[in-house]
Amino acid sequence: AVSTATGALRWECDADSSDASFVAVTPDGSMALYSTSLGRVHAVAVASGERRWDYDVGGGAQPVACLLSADGACALVQSSDMRLHCLGTQTGSALWVAGSASLQLRALAWDAQRGKVYCRASAAELVGLDARTGEPTWLCGEALGTALVSAGGGALLLATPRGELQALNAADGRRLWARDALEPDRRDGEQRPRLSGAALVQKKWYAVVA
């Protein structure tokens, strides 16, 4: 770690591997998480570089992603076999592990308000997991899209590669409505819309699709 003010070295630690990957920092700035190709996740104290804990996701392959909860208490670690490991960031202990050979999961978003984790289960399936247990609570088929936001009003908004905007019920995954989000002259091109934000204000939806 280096000082942002001077560039001076603050501390360094042994990463156990020359190919350490993602670094996720807790919202309070106290802990940093990183992974290695040995299939492990490590946590260090940001202030000192002291190693706090290590977690082995198994399989001997590098974890591919990490998603922190809003309060930083939990981290979702995506293993190379598409399982989700939910870890307590203070202890590194596994709270739950979700996914299997038949249900390969990729985390998209936490929803602290509803206690849900939303995941992609396949190219066209979206799954809602109980954030406390990792158990699936609903599955929505034909839910194409790469961007997902929790937009308020009990709904999720999903932008599809075809330029469609879909709204799903956050409680059970039911499709509420769908509409074309692109102008007519852009529908036949290679446009891949991304949903960067959305909100429900006075019973009207406002979405940003770029």
C-alpha positions as CSV (number, residue, x, y, z in Angstrom):
1,A,0.0,0.0,0.0
2,V,1.2,3.5,-0.8
3,S,0.2,6.9,0.5
4,T,-2.0,8.8,-1.9
5,A,-0.6,12.1,-0.8
6,T,3.1,11.3,-1.3
7,G,3.4,7.9,-3.0
8,A,5.5,6.6,-0.1
9,L,5.3,3.0,0.7
10,R,3.1,2.4,3.8
11,W,3.4,-1.4,4.0
12,E,3.7,-4.5,1.9
13,C,2.7,-8.1,2.5
14,D,3.4,-11.5,1.0
15,A,0.5,-12.3,-1.4
16,D,1.4,-16.0,-1.6
17,S,1.3,-15.8,-5.4
18,S,2.6,-13.6,-8.2
19,D,-0.9,-13.3,-9.8
20,A,-3.1,-11.9,-7.0
21,S,-6.4,-10.8,-8.6
22,F,-9.3,-8.6,-7.5
23,V,-9.0,-6.3,-4.5
24,A,-12.2,-5.4,-2.7
25,V,-12.1,-2.9,0.2
26,T,-14.8,-2.8,2.9
27,P,-16.9,0.5,2.9
28,D,-15.2,1.6,6.2
29,G,-11.8,1.2,4.6
30,S,-10.5,-1.2,7.3
31,M,-10.1,-4.4,5.3
32,A,-9.0,-5.4,1.8
33,L,-9.7,-8.7,0.2
34,Y,-7.8,-10.3,-2.7
35,S,-7.5,-13.7,-4.4
36,T,-4.8,-15.9,-5.9
37,S,-4.6,-18.7,-8.4
38,L,-4.2,-21.1,-5.6
39,G,-8.0,-20.9,-5.0
40,R,-7.8,-18.8,-1.9
41,V,-9.1,-15.5,-0.7
42,H,-7.0,-13.4,1.8
43,A,-7.9,-10.4,3.9
44,V,-5.5,-7.8,5.2
45,A,-5.9,-4.8,7.5
46,V,-5.7,-1.7,5.3
47,A,-3.9,0.3,8.0
48,S,-1.1,-2.1,8.7
49,G,-1.1,-4.9,6.0
50,E,-1.5,-7.5,8.7
51,R,-3.0,-10.7,7.4
52,R,-6.4,-11.3,9.1
53,W,-7.6,-14.5,7.5
54,D,-7.5,-16.9,4.6
55,Y,-10.3,-18.9,2.9
56,D,-9.9,-21.7,0.4
57,V,-12.8,-21.8,-2.1
58,G,-11.6,-25.2,-3.3
59,G,-10.8,-26.5,-6.8
60,G,-7.4,-25.0,-6.9
61,A,-8.5,-22.3,-9.4
62,Q,-8.6,-18.6,-9.0
63,P,-11.8,-17.0,-7.6
64,V,-13.1,-14.7,-10.4
65,A,-15.1,-12.0,-8.5
66,C,-16.0,-10.5,-5.2
67,L,-19.1,-8.5,-4.2
68,L,-19.4,-6.8,-0.8
69,S,-22.6,-6.2,1.0
70,A,-23.5,-2.5,1.6
71,D,-22.4,-2.6,5.2
72,G,-19.2,-4.6,4.4
73,A,-20.1,-7.3,6.8
74,C,-20.3,-10.0,4.1
75,A,-18.4,-10.8,0.9
76,L,-19.7,-12.9,-2.0
77,V,-16.8,-14.7,-3.6
78,Q,-17.4,-16.2,-7.0
79,S,-15.4,-19.4,-7.5
80,S,-14.2,-20.7,-10.8
81,D,-16.8,-23.4,-10.8
82,M,-19.5,-20.8,-10.5
83,R,-20.4,-21.4,-6.9
84,L,-21.0,-18.5,-4.5
85,H,-19.2,-18.4,-1.1
86,C,-20.7,-15.9,1.4
87,L,-18.0,-15.0,3.9
88,G,-18.0,-12.9,7.0
89,T,-15.4,-10.2,6.4
90,Q,-14.3,-10.0,10.1
91,T,-13.6,-13.7,10.5
92,G,-13.4,-15.2,7.0
93,S,-15.8,-17.9,8.0
94,A,-18.3,-19.3,5.4
95,L,-21.8,-18.3,6.2
96,W,-23.2,-20.3,3.2
97,V,-22.2,-21.8,-0.1
98,A,-24.7,-21.8,-3.0
99,G,-24.7,-23.3,-6.4
100,S,-24.0,-26.7,-7.9
101,A,-23.0,-28.4,-11.2
102,S,-26.7,-27.9,-12.4
103,L,-27.1,-24.4,-10.9
104,Q,-24.1,-22.3,-11.7
105,L,-24.5,-18.9,-10.2
106,R,-22.9,-15.5,-11.0
107,A,-23.7,-12.7,-8.5
108,L,-25.2,-9.5,-9.8
109,A,-26.3,-7.5,-6.8
110,W,-27.0,-7.4,-3.1
111,D,-30.4,-6.0,-1.9
112,A,-30.0,-5.2,1.8
113,Q,-33.5,-3.8,2.0
114,R,-35.1,-7.1,1.0
115,G,-32.4,-9.5,2.2
116,K,-31.8,-10.8,-1.2
117,V,-28.9,-11.6,-3.5
118,Y,-29.7,-11.6,-7.2
119,C,-27.7,-13.9,-9.5
120,R,-27.5,-15.0,-13.1
121,A,-28.1,-18.8,-13.2
122,S,-27.8,-19.1,-17.0
123,A,-27.9,-16.9,-20.1
124,A,-31.6,-16.4,-19.6
125,E,-32.4,-17.2,-15.9
126,L,-32.3,-14.9,-12.9
127,V,-32.3,-16.3,-9.3
128,G,-33.2,-14.5,-6.1
129,L,-31.3,-16.0,-3.1
130,D,-32.0,-15.5,0.6
131,A,-29.0,-13.4,1.7
132,R,-29.0,-15.1,5.2
133,T,-29.0,-18.7,4.0
134,G,-28.1,-18.7,0.3
135,E,-31.3,-20.7,-0.5
136,P,-33.0,-19.8,-3.8
137,T,-36.4,-18.1,-3.2
138,W,-37.4,-17.6,-6.8
139,L,-36.2,-18.2,-10.4
140,C,-37.2,-16.2,-13.4
141,G,-36.7,-17.7,-16.9
142,E,-36.3,-15.7,-20.1
143,A,-34.7,-12.8,-18.1
144,L,-32.0,-11.8,-20.6
145,G,-29.7,-9.0,-19.7
146,T,-26.4,-8.0,-18.3
147,A,-27.3,-5.0,-16.1
148,L,-29.7,-5.1,-13.1
149,V,-30.6,-2.5,-10.5
150,S,-33.0,-2.5,-7.5
151,A,-35.1,0.5,-8.5
152,G,-37.5,0.9,-5.5
153,G,-41.2,0.2,-5.4
154,G,-40.5,-3.5,-4.9
155,A,-39.1,-3.9,-8.4
156,L,-35.9,-4.8,-10.3
157,L,-35.1,-3.3,-13.7
158,L,-33.2,-5.3,-16.2
159,A,-31.7,-4.0,-19.5
160,T,-31.5,-6.7,-22.3
161,P,-29.1,-6.8,-25.2
162,R,-32.1,-6.3,-27.6
163,G,-32.7,-2.9,-26.1
164,E,-35.6,-3.9,-23.9
165,L,-36.3,-2.7,-20.4
166,Q,-37.9,-5.3,-18.1
167,A,-39.3,-4.9,-14.6
168,L,-39.4,-7.8,-12.3
169,N,-41.1,-8.2,-8.9
170,A,-38.3,-8.4,-6.4
171,A,-40.3,-10.6,-4.0
172,D,-41.0,-13.5,-6.4
173,G,-39.3,-12.7,-9.7
174,R,-42.5,-12.3,-11.7
175,R,-42.3,-10.1,-14.8
176,L,-44.3,-6.9,-14.3
177,W,-43.8,-5.2,-17.6
178,A,-41.4,-4.8,-20.6
179,R,-40.9,-2.0,-23.1
180,D,-38.4,-1.0,-25.8
181,A,-35.8,1.3,-24.3
182,L,-34.2,2.3,-27.7
183,E,-35.1,4.8,-30.3
184,P,-36.5,3.2,-33.5
185,D,-33.5,4.0,-35.6
186,R,-31.2,2.2,-33.1
187,R,-33.1,-1.1,-32.8
188,D,-31.4,-2.8,-35.7
189,G,-27.8,-1.9,-34.8
190,E,-25.3,-3.5,-32.5
191,Q,-26.3,-1.4,-29.6
192,R,-25.9,-3.2,-26.2
193,P,-27.7,-1.0,-23.7
194,R,-26.5,-0.9,-20.1
195,L,-28.7,0.1,-17.2
196,S,-26.8,2.4,-14.9
197,G,-29.5,3.6,-12.6
198,A,-33.3,3.7,-12.0
199,A,-35.8,5.1,-9.5
200,L,-39.5,5.2,-8.9
201,V,-40.6,8.8,-8.2
202,Q,-44.2,9.8,-7.7
203,K,-45.4,6.6,-9.4
204,K,-43.2,7.2,-12.5
205,W,-40.2,5.2,-13.5
206,Y,-36.9,7.0,-14.4
207,A,-34.2,4.8,-15.9
208,V,-30.7,5.6,-17.4
209,V,-29.9,3.3,-20.3
210,A,-26.6,4.0,-22.1
